[in-house]
Amino acid sequence: MREEYDFSQSVKNPYFKQLSKPITIDLEVDVIEYFEEMAEDTDIPYKALISLYLKDCVQVQRRVSAAQLF
């Protein structure tokens, strides 16, 4: 491994803004507590766990039925 690296010719990632987008979302307390407990067990931040779960939903195209909402 080098002692020094030259980043003077480096360029910013042009896809950075597409990687994630900050949003505000209201979640029920029990949902947050669930992911916080899981975060303690896995040493993964709870926000990252929520993101991973949602990404999994997208990949398997999981749908929520109206009956599950109430």
C-alpha positions in Angstrom: 0.0 0.0 0.0 1.3 3.4 -0.9 2.0 6.0 1.8 0.5 8.8 -0.4 -2.0 8.8 -3.1 -2.5 11.6 -5.7 -6.2 12.5 -6.2 -5.5 15.7 -8.1 -6.8 14.1 -11.3 -9.8 12.5 -9.8 -13.3 13.3 -10.9 -16.5 13.2 -8.9 -18.9 10.4 -9.4 -21.5 11.6 -12.0 -24.1 9.2 -10.6 -23.8 10.4 -7.0 -27.1 12.3 -7.0 -28.9 9.2 -8.4 -27.6 6.9 -5.6 -29.9 8.2 -2.9 -32.3 11.0 -2.3 -33.0 12.3 1.2 -36.7 12.4 2.1 -38.8 12.9 5.2 -41.2 10.1 6.1 -43.5 9.6 9.1 -43.3 6.1 10.5 -45.2 4.6 13.4 -43.2 4.3 16.7 -43.4 0.5 16.7 -41.9 0.3 13.2 -39.0 2.5 14.2 -38.5 0.5 17.4 -38.5 -2.7 15.4 -35.7 -1.5 13.2 -33.8 0.0 16.0 -33.8 -3.3 17.9 -32.6 -5.1 14.7 -29.9 -2.4 14.3 -28.5 -3.2 17.8 -28.4 -6.9 16.9 -26.7 -6.5 13.5 -24.6 -3.3 14.1 -26.2 -1.8 11.0 -27.8 1.6 11.4 -31.6 1.4 11.5 -32.0 3.8 8.6 -29.8 1.6 6.5 -31.9 -1.4 7.5 -35.1 0.3 6.5 -33.6 1.2 3.2 -32.4 -2.4 2.6 -35.9 -3.7 3.4 -37.6 -1.2 1.0 -35.0 -2.1 -1.7 -35.9 -5.8 -1.2 -39.6 -4.9 -1.6 -38.8 -3.2 -4.9 -36.6 -6.1 -6.2 -39.3 -8.8 -5.5 -42.1 -6.4 -6.4 -43.9 -6.9 -3.1 -47.3 -5.3 -3.1 -49.4 -4.1 -0.1 -53.1 -4.9 -0.2 -55.6 -2.4 1.1 -56.7 -4.9 3.8 -53.1 -4.6 5.3 -53.4 -0.9 5.7 -56.2 -0.9 8.2 
